[in-house]
Amino acid sequence: MALMKRQSRNLTWIRIKRNWGLYLLMVPAIIIFICFTYLPMYGVIIAFKNFKPAQGIWGSSWAGLKYFERYFSSYMFSNTIRNTLVISIYTIAVTFPLPIFLALMCNQMYARRFKKFFQVSTYLPHFISTVVMCGMIILFLSPSSGVIPKLCSMVGIRTGDLMGNANAFSSIYVWTEAWQHVGWDSIMYIAALSAVDPQLYEAAVVDGANKWQKMRYIDIPMLIPTAVTLFILRSGSVMSVGFEKVYLLQNDLNIASSEIISTYVYKMGLQSNQYSYSAAIGLFNNVVNFVLLLTVNQIARRMGDTSLF
């Protein structure tokens, strides 16, 4: 056993010496990763202290689980958890399968010019900044001058003030998110389909398979490993809905359904200067995400051969 470990170490050092140039290129990325990812984790201590900037982290007195208990007993706990889960699960249910369908559609297009035009037109919204996107959404949905309410009124549908409707907020967020990012998210699946051996399609044609059968028996099985991996990654951010977009679309009328964990943390930490309280909420959020990631990864490993680790 000891001999096998020694041989494994020797092989590792031989590989490092042989590819020292590649490992040297990794050093800047590793340093940046440590400085901006691991070192800031030191600030997690704030969640367990009565933090005061003048006293510093170590100078502040310990509070234990005081701020966690405060959040769990607060009326905002159930509200923020519910809103976060509704928006997050709704987003995954819509934006996860759509890129797969889009990739399958693109793979069936044989006209190169139309295929390139279709791909570029679906990719472009991804490059619109969040601030500009939110401004466009507010303008489009304006009850007085918005394009969408006017189009709906032409067919006899009254939309009212959609941005002021709390029940409509999650749908506005999710479907605008789909319009903006579905095309870009489909790139991974298109790349997976491009790796399919053309001989499989030729054999399917010889066997008399049509387009739907080729998609069912060739394309979809090739996409499953990629889809499972991306789904595991998405599951690790279920409790982390995009802060910028929600905050910019939020107003006093829809806040009942738009107040999520990230916006509440921002308001408590930076606006109300309750640093320990906001740090406790953020730590709780990250722990839940980590547990979900491990759980979904374990389920994927037991059900199939695809997993992150």
C-alpha positions, 0 to 999 in steps of 0.5 A: 500500500505504501509502495503504491502511494509512493509510486503515485506521488512519483508519477505526479511529480513527473507529470508536473515537471513534464508540463511545468509551463502549463502549471505556471500559466495556472499560477495567476488564476490560482492567486486571484482565486485565493485572494478574491474567493477564499480570503474574503471568507474570513469575513463570515465571522461577522455573522457570529459577532456584534460587528462594529466597524470601529472595533473591527472583526476581532474587536467586536463582541461575540453574538453566537447565533443571535442574528440567525435566530432573529432572521428565523423568527422574523416575518421576512423569513417566510416571505423572502424564502417563498419569493426566492423559491418561487422565482428560482424554481419558475426560472429553472422550469422555463429557462432550463429546457428551452435552450435544449429545444433551441439547440435541437432546432438549430441542429436540424437547420441546414440553410447556413445563412438562416441558421447563422441569422437565427443563432445571432439573433438569439444570442444578442439579447445576452449582451444587453446590460442588466440596467438597460434591460430593466429600463426596456422592460419598464418602458415596454410595460408602461400602462400609459406608453408601453408597447405591450399594453397597447398591443394587448388593448388592440385585441381587447385585453386590459393589462393594467399596471403590470409592474405594479402587480405583485402577482405578475412580477415572477412571470415578468422576471422569468420570461424576460430572463428567458428572452435574454439568456436562452439563446446564449445558454443553448451554446453548450448544447449546440457544442455537444451536438456538434460532437456527434459522429455523422456516421450515427445519422447515416446509419439511422437514415439507412435504417429508415429513421426520420428527423424525430427519431434521430432526435429521440435516439441520437441527439437527446441521449447525447445531450443528457450528460451535458444537461445533467451537469448544467442542472447540478450547477443550477441547483447550487444557486436555487437560493441565489436569484439575480440581485440586480434585475430584481432590485431594479424592477422592484417597487412599492407595489410589487415588493410583496412578491419581489423581496428576495433574500439577496435584496433583503441582505442588501437593504439590511447590510448597506442601507440599514448598516446591520452588517452582522444581520445581513452576513448571517442571512447571506451565510444561511443562504450559501449553506442551503445552496451548498447542501442542495448542490451536494444533494442533487449531485449525489442523486445524479451519481446514483441515477447515472454516471454523470456528476460533478465529483 
